[in-house]
Amino acid sequence: NLLEMEVDERARAGLFLAFQYPVDIPGVSIANFLRTSLQSRKPGEEVDIFDFQEDLLEKMALLEMDPSFAERSVNEGFSGGEKKRNEILQMAVLEPALALLDETDSGLDIDALRVVASGVNSLRSPDRAIVLVTHYQGLLDYMEPDYVHVLSGGRILKSGDKSLALELEKRGYDWIKQEVAAA
């Protein structure tokens, strides 16, 4: 039961959360933050610094991030797109079993949206579930969801495939609420 677990226990179990508005962590470099986070996921194992740096640079290239970002403080002075890329970088390094991405498209311009979507797509695997919260079709133009769910009031009101997202873009959400109320 995830609700009974502490935050660090959830992370060690393979849960990852990307926030709509990621916070700044002044004075903590991205590289140190990620290496420490990775080390805490693997208690009893030593994360080799050279292997880590190689992996970090590879994943930064995937997200079109300049290697110098690794030495910057986490999110401090970052644009919205840089913050989102940084979160997907965290996901790439930590390789969670379940990733919850809360409005990853919030604040992204079209180029950053494409890069972030590409990064998320590259992390898809049968061993990883990704729950992506979005209110807009734009992100789904770059990602093919397996399932689309409409949630309201803590309940799933309707489920479908990508065609449901396209219908929502055209019709909004009210028709689903009316459908549920009539049932």
N, C-alpha and C positions, 0 to 999 in steps of 0.2 A: 504494500500500500504506500504509494508515493506521499500521501498526505501525512503519514506517520513518520516520514524520514526527514532528517535535517538536510539543509541545502547541500552540504558537502557529501552526504551519503547519496543523495540523488545524482550528483555529478559523478561520483565514483561508480554508480550503477549504470552510467552511460546516458544520462539525460542532459540535454543542452538546451538553453533558452537564449534566443536572440531577441532583444528588446526593440520596441518601436523607436524609443529614444534612448540609445546607449549613453551611459554616463562616462564622464571623464575620470581618469585616475592619474592626477598629476604626480610626477616623480617616479612612476613605474613604467619602464620601457615595455613595449609590446613583446620583445624577445624574452625578457625576464618573466613577464606575466604568463606568456604561453608555456615557457619551459617549466615554471613552477606549477602551473595548472596541469600540465601533462604529467609531471612527476607525482602530483597528488593523486592522479588517476591510476598510477602504477606503484602502489606502496611496496617497498621491498626490492624494487628494481631501480637501477641507476639509469637515468636518461643521459646517454652520452652526448656531450656538448657538440661534438663535431657532426654526429649523425643528425642531431636536432637542427643545427644551423643549415645543413644541407637540405633537410626536409622543409624547413621554414622558407628558405629561398625558393625552392621548387613550387611551394604552394602560393607564395607571394607572386611569382611569375604567372601562375594560373589566373590570379585575380588582377593582373596588370598593375601590381603595386611596386613602387620603387623600393629597392632593398633598404634604402636609408630609413624607411618607415619603421623598421624593426627597432631602431634606437629611439624613436620618438615616444613620448609618454602616451599611454593608452587614451586615444580619442581626444586628447588635449589639442585644441585649435584645428581639429579635423572638420572638413565639410561633411554634409550629410552623406554623400556618396562614399567618402573615405571611411566614415564610421561603419557604414553597412558592409563595405569590403572587409574591414577589420573584423567584423563579427563573423562573416563567412570564412575568413582566414582562421579564426578561432575554431570554428566548426571543423574545418579541414584538418587542422593539427590535432584536435582532440578526438576526432572520429567517433562521435557518439552513436549509440544504438537508436536513440530517439532524439530528434531535433525539433524543437518548437520555434518557429520563426514568426514573430509577431510583426506584421506589417513591414516586412523587409523592403517593400517598395516605397515606403514613406520618405519623402524628401529627395528622391533620386531623379536626376535628369535622365534622358533617354540613353545616353552612353553608359552611365553608371548602372542603369537598370539592366542593360544587355550584359555587362560584365558580371554583375552580381548573379543574374539568372544563370549565366554560363557556369559560374562557380558552383552554384547549388546543383545544377544538372550534373556536373562532373562528380559530385559527391553522392549521387543516387546509387544505391546498391540493394540487393536482396537482404542484406544484413542491417539495413538502416531504414527506419521510418522517418519521414519528414512531414511534419504538419505545418503548413504554410497558411498564415492568416493574411488575407488581403480583401480589400473592398473594390478592387479595380481589375479590369481585364488586362491592362497593359503588361503586367508581370507574366500573365498566363500566355501572352503572345510569344514569349520566349521559353516557356516551360509547359510541358504536357502533363497535367495532373492525372493521376490514376483515378482519383475520386474527387468530387466537389460536394461539399456539405454546406448547407445554410443553417447557421446557428442563431438562435434568439432566445433570450431568457434562460440560458443554460441548457437548451434542448436543441437537438438536430431536427429542423423542420422539414428539410427536403435534402435528398442526396441524388447524385447523378454523375455523369462524366463531364468532359470539357464542354459539351453542348449546353449543360445547365449554366455554366459560367457565361457563355455567349448570350443565352436567353436573359440572364440577369442584367447583362450590360444593356440590352435593348429595353427591358421592361421594368427594371428596378426590383425592389424586394416586396412591395406591397401586395402583389398578386399572390405571393406565397403565404403571407400572413392571412389574407382573405381565404385562401384555400384551406388553411389549417383551421381557421375559425368556423368555416362552413362544415367541417368534417365532424 
